[in-house]
Amino acid sequence: MTGSDESQLTYSDSGVNYGSIDPAKVLSQDMAKTTSSNLEKFGMKELPLSRGESAYVWEEDNMYRALVVEGLGTKNLVADEMRGIGGKSYYDQIAQDTIAMIVNDLIVVGALPNVVNAYFAIGDSAWMEDKERANDLISGWAKACQLAGASWGGGETPALKGIIEPSTIDLAGSAVGSIADKSNLVLGDKLAEGDRIILVESSGIHANGLTMARKIAEGLTEGYGTKIADGRTYGEALLSPTHIYVDLVRALQEAKIELHYMVNVTGHGWRKLMRANRDDLAYIIEQVPEYPAEFEFIKEKANASVEEMYGNFNMGVGFAIYVPEKYAEQVVEIASSVNLKAWDAGHVVADEKAVRIKPLDIEFKSDSLGVRG
């Protein structure tokens, strides 16, 4: 990959085409709706607006509860390659990535995680015979649950011979969370023109976009050992553990911040900023934070456009919070108090649904994000 036009690599070229995946997600949502009346048998009812959000929410007598099932993706394959370079397993960090993928989806609706369960699927039982790697995974999982303030309830460790490659593991899990104060529910229905968009830093690539990142490594002479501009190796940069944003949301709730919407910026990159079920609002970004060196490295090696990068990667922003203007400065300060950088970076306007990144002259229209029914 030399950076010439002929060597341009898009996210779709790397093997992940959201245009193929998203219609199945929408169909699943439509079919899932037909089952919602079963909750009535238990004196519960679903919140229909949560369909298409990162977490499913239902109402009980005195609170709301939410549920998420989420997986890591392919980031552990980078860890496997890096072990051959430096001898470190990195699976304690990989465990944090997996927990973050789960609980960061849960908190966007205002739910704090109560219980996390694990899914460790292997292609051969021999995977667990590597005690250092297995211990790193298990201890890292427990530590990440502590960071999220959740109990590790249990899980499943199936051996799926013939389905999963013998040398690999598929990491995923689920979480149940609660919204004890019903006023903390966040589903986007309160979004309004003039709301400020607060962007919160990522630690790097997090756990999305790794398929393309791995494809790039295949074309590098030194692979993941290639040094990038900040002095780290490419592999080290990719393996920076994903931020867990639970403490941030908890602090915002304790400060009685009026939260109108929240987004975990994962797959679909900054297109996710218009995830809310609102066709009457557009999201204007006025300030674009600097991004970590690995994104510039990926952009250069893939010869990717700026639009391609922001449409698929988090580009240094892992979470977004939408609040009335009077709370914007306070949200930035609260983020700093939990050791996260945040920027009052944009605003909401009444307009046809879109994300407009003004400094980069990029617009993502509503039809580029097909995650809702």
C-alpha positions in Angstrom: 0.0 0.0 0.0 1.9 3.0 -1.2 -0.8 5.7 -1.0 -1.5 5.8 -4.8 -5.0 5.9 -6.2 -4.6 2.4 -7.4 -4.0 1.1 -3.8 -7.0 2.9 -2.2 -8.6 0.7 0.5 -12.2 1.4 1.7 -13.9 -0.1 4.7 -16.1 -2.1 2.5 -13.1 -3.5 0.6 -11.7 -4.8 3.8 -14.6 -7.1 4.2 -17.2 -5.2 6.2 -20.1 -3.7 4.3 -22.7 -2.0 6.6 -25.0 -1.7 3.6 -25.3 -5.5 3.6 -25.6 -5.9 7.3 -27.9 -3.1 8.3 -31.0 -4.3 6.4 -30.9 -7.5 8.5 -30.7 -5.4 11.7 -33.8 -3.5 10.6 -35.7 -6.7 9.8 -34.7 -8.1 13.2 -36.2 -5.0 14.9 -39.4 -5.4 13.0 -39.8 -9.0 13.9 -38.8 -8.4 17.5 -41.6 -5.9 17.9 -44.1 -8.7 17.4 -42.9 -10.4 20.6 -43.1 -7.4 22.9 -46.6 -8.2 24.3 -45.1 -11.2 26.1 -43.7 -8.7 28.7 -47.3 -8.1 29.8 -47.4 -11.5 31.4 -44.9 -10.2 34.0 -46.5 -6.9 34.6 -43.9 -5.2 32.4 -44.0 -3.2 29.2 -41.4 -2.2 26.6 -40.5 1.3 25.7 -41.0 1.2 21.9 -38.7 4.2 21.3 -35.8 2.0 22.6 -36.1 -0.2 19.5 -33.1 0.8 17.3 -31.2 2.2 20.2 -28.0 0.6 21.6 -30.0 -0.9 24.5 -33.5 -2.3 24.8 -35.5 -0.8 27.6 -38.6 -2.0 29.5 -40.6 -0.6 32.4 -41.1 -2.4 35.7 -43.2 -1.1 38.7 -40.6 1.2 40.2 -37.8 1.5 37.5 -36.7 1.0 34.0 -34.3 -1.8 33.1 -32.2 -2.2 30.0 -30.4 -5.1 28.2 -27.5 -5.2 25.8 -25.7 -8.1 24.1 -22.5 -7.1 22.3 -19.3 -8.6 21.0 -15.7 -7.5 20.7 -15.2 -8.1 17.0 -11.7 -9.0 15.7 -9.4 -6.9 17.9 -8.1 -10.0 19.7 -6.5 -11.1 16.5 -4.2 -8.1 16.8 -3.3 -9.2 20.3 -2.5 -12.7 19.0 -0.1 -11.3 16.4 1.5 -8.9 18.9 2.3 -11.7 21.3 4.7 -13.1 18.8 6.4 -9.7 18.6 6.7 -8.8 22.3 5.6 -11.8 24.3 2.7 -10.0 26.0 -0.8 -11.5 25.7 -2.7 -8.2 25.9 -5.8 -10.2 26.9 -6.4 -8.2 30.1 -6.7 -5.1 27.8 -8.9 -7.1 25.3 -11.2 -8.0 28.2 -11.7 -4.3 29.0 -12.4 -3.7 25.3 -15.2 -6.3 25.4 -16.7 -5.0 28.6 -16.6 -1.4 27.2 -18.4 -2.5 24.1 -21.2 -3.9 26.2 -21.6 -1.3 29.0 -21.0 1.8 26.8 -24.0 0.7 24.7 -26.0 0.3 27.9 -25.4 3.7 29.4 -26.6 5.7 26.4 -30.2 5.1 27.5 -29.3 6.3 31.1 -29.0 2.8 32.5 -26.1 1.9 34.9 -24.8 -1.6 34.6 -25.9 -4.1 37.3 -24.7 -7.5 36.0 -22.4 -8.5 33.2 -22.2 -12.0 31.7 -19.4 -13.4 29.6 -19.4 -15.4 26.4 -16.0 -17.0 25.6 -16.4 -19.2 22.6 -13.4 -21.3 21.5 -12.7 -23.5 18.5 -10.5 -25.9 20.5 -10.4 -26.5 24.3 -6.6 -26.2 24.0 -7.0 -22.4 23.8 -7.6 -22.4 27.6 -4.4 -24.4 28.2 -2.3 -21.3 27.7 -2.5 -20.3 31.3 -1.0 -16.8 31.0 -3.4 -15.8 28.3 -6.4 -17.3 29.9 -5.5 -15.8 33.3 -5.1 -12.4 31.7 -8.5 -12.6 30.1 -10.2 -13.7 33.3 -8.5 -11.2 35.6 -9.0 -8.4 33.0 -12.7 -9.2 32.8 -13.1 -9.0 36.5 -11.1 -5.7 36.7 -13.2 -4.2 33.9 -16.4 -5.2 35.6 -15.1 -3.3 38.7 -14.4 -0.2 36.5 -18.0 -0.5 35.2 -19.4 -0.9 38.7 -21.1 -4.2 37.8 -21.2 -7.7 39.1 -19.8 -10.5 36.9 -22.7 -12.8 37.0 -21.5 -15.8 35.0 -21.4 -16.8 31.4 -20.8 -19.5 28.8 -17.6 -21.0 27.3 -18.7 -23.2 24.4 -16.1 -25.2 22.4 -17.4 -24.7 18.8 -15.1 -27.0 16.8 -15.6 -26.4 13.1 -17.1 -23.0 13.5 -14.4 -21.1 15.3 -10.7 -21.3 14.3 -8.9 -23.5 16.8 -6.3 -20.8 17.6 -8.8 -18.0 18.3 -11.6 -17.0 20.7 -14.8 -15.1 20.1 -15.4 -12.7 22.9 -18.8 -11.2 23.7 -21.2 -10.7 26.6 -24.4 -9.2 27.9 -25.4 -6.7 30.6 -28.5 -5.8 32.4 -28.8 -2.2 33.8 -31.3 -0.2 35.8 -32.6 3.3 35.7 -33.8 3.7 39.3 -34.7 7.4 38.8 -37.0 7.3 35.8 -36.2 10.9 34.9 -32.7 9.6 33.9 -34.2 7.8 30.9 -32.6 9.0 27.6 -34.1 8.0 24.3 -33.8 11.1 22.1 -37.4 12.3 22.4 -36.3 15.4 24.3 -33.7 16.5 21.7 -34.4 20.1 20.5 -33.0 22.8 18.3 -30.2 24.6 20.1 -29.0 21.6 22.1 -25.2 21.4 22.3 -23.2 18.4 21.2 -20.4 17.5 23.6 -17.8 15.1 22.1 -15.8 13.0 24.5 -12.4 11.6 23.7 -11.6 8.0 22.7 -8.5 6.2 23.7 -7.8 5.3 20.1 -9.5 3.0 17.7 -11.5 1.3 20.5 -12.9 -2.0 19.1 -14.4 -0.8 15.7 -12.7 -0.7 12.4 -10.2 -3.4 13.2 -11.0 -5.4 10.1 -9.6 -2.5 7.9 -6.8 -1.9 10.4 -5.7 -5.6 10.2 -5.9 -5.5 6.4 -3.4 -2.6 6.4 -1.0 -4.6 8.7 -0.9 -7.4 6.1 0.7 -5.0 3.6 3.4 -3.7 6.0 6.9 -5.2 5.9 7.1 -5.1 9.7 3.4 -5.7 10.3 2.1 -4.6 13.6 5.7 -3.8 14.7 5.8 -0.8 12.3 6.4 2.4 14.2 3.9 5.2 13.8 4.4 9.0 14.3 4.0 9.0 18.1 6.7 6.4 18.6 4.4 3.4 19.4 4.2 0.4 17.2 1.1 0.1 15.1 0.0 -2.9 17.1 0.4 -1.2 20.5 -1.6 1.8 19.2 -4.5 -0.5 18.1 -4.5 -2.3 21.4 -5.0 0.8 23.6 -7.9 -0.4 25.8 -11.3 1.2 25.1 -12.5 3.8 27.6 -15.4 2.8 29.8 -17.7 5.8 30.1 -19.9 4.6 33.0 -18.4 6.9 35.6 -19.0 9.9 33.3 -22.7 9.1 32.9 -23.1 8.4 36.6 -21.5 11.7 37.4 -23.7 13.5 35.0 -26.8 12.0 36.6 -25.6 12.8 40.1 -25.1 16.5 39.0 -28.7 16.5 37.7 -27.6 17.3 34.1 -30.6 17.3 31.7 -29.5 14.7 29.2 -31.3 14.7 25.9 -29.4 12.0 24.1 -26.1 10.0 24.2 -24.2 8.0 21.6 -21.5 5.4 21.8 -19.4 6.2 18.7 -18.6 2.8 17.4 -19.3 1.2 13.9 -20.5 3.8 11.3 -18.1 6.4 12.9 -19.5 9.9 13.1 -22.6 8.9 11.2 -23.7 7.6 14.6 -24.2 11.2 15.8 -27.6 11.1 14.1 -28.7 7.8 15.5 -31.7 9.3 17.4 -35.1 8.5 15.9 -35.6 12.1 14.8 -36.0 12.9 11.1 -36.6 16.6 11.9 -33.1 17.4 13.3 -29.6 17.8 11.9 -26.4 17.7 13.9 -23.8 20.5 13.1 -20.2 19.9 14.2 -18.2 23.2 14.5 -15.1 21.9 16.2 -13.1 18.7 15.2 -10.7 17.5 17.9 -7.3 16.3 17.0 -7.1 12.5 16.6 -4.6 9.9 17.7 -1.7 9.0 15.4 -3.0 5.6 14.4 -5.8 7.2 12.5 -3.5 9.3 10.4 -1.4 6.1 9.8 -4.5 4.2 8.7 -5.6 7.0 6.4 -2.2 7.3 4.8 -1.7 3.6 4.3 -5.2 3.0 3.0 -5.2 6.2 0.9 -8.6 6.8 2.4 -10.5 10.0 2.1 -11.4 12.1 5.1 -15.0 11.2 4.6 -14.2 7.5 4.6 -12.4 7.9 7.9 -15.0 9.9 9.7 -17.8 7.7 8.3 -16.3 4.5 9.8 -13.9 5.3 12.6 -14.3 7.2 15.9 -11.4 9.6 14.9 -10.6 10.3 18.5 -14.2 10.7 19.8 -15.7 7.7 21.6 -18.9 9.2 23.1 -21.3 12.1 22.5 -23.7 13.8 24.8 -26.5 16.2 23.8 -27.7 18.7 26.4 -29.4 22.1 26.6 -26.9 24.9 26.1 -26.9 25.9 29.7 -25.3 22.6 30.7 -22.6 22.4 28.1 -19.8 23.9 30.1 -20.6 21.8 33.1 -20.6 18.6 31.1 -17.1 19.4 29.9 -16.0 20.1 33.5 -17.5 16.8 34.7 -15.8 14.9 32.0 -12.5 16.4 33.1 -13.3 15.4 36.7 -13.3 11.7 35.6 -10.2 12.1 33.5 -11.7 12.5 30.1 -11.3 15.3 27.6 -14.5 16.7 26.2 -15.3 19.5 23.7 -18.4 21.6 23.3 -18.2 20.9 19.6 -21.6 21.4 17.9 -25.3 22.0 18.0 -28.6 20.7 16.9 -30.8 22.4 14.4 -34.3 21.9 13.0 -33.6 20.5 9.5 -33.6 17.3 7.5 -31.7 14.6 9.3 -27.9 14.7 8.7 -24.5 15.2 10.3 -22.6 18.2 9.0 -19.0 18.4 10.0 -18.3 22.0 9.0 -14.5 22.3 9.4 -14.1 19.3 7.1 -16.9 20.2 4.7 -18.4 16.7 5.1 -22.1 15.8 5.2 -23.6 12.4 6.1 -27.2 12.2 5.1 -29.8 10.1 6.8 -29.7 7.3 4.2 -26.0 6.6 5.1 -27.1 5.2 8.6 -29.6 2.4 8.2 -29.7 1.0 11.8 -33.3 1.7 12.6 -36.6 0.3 11.4 
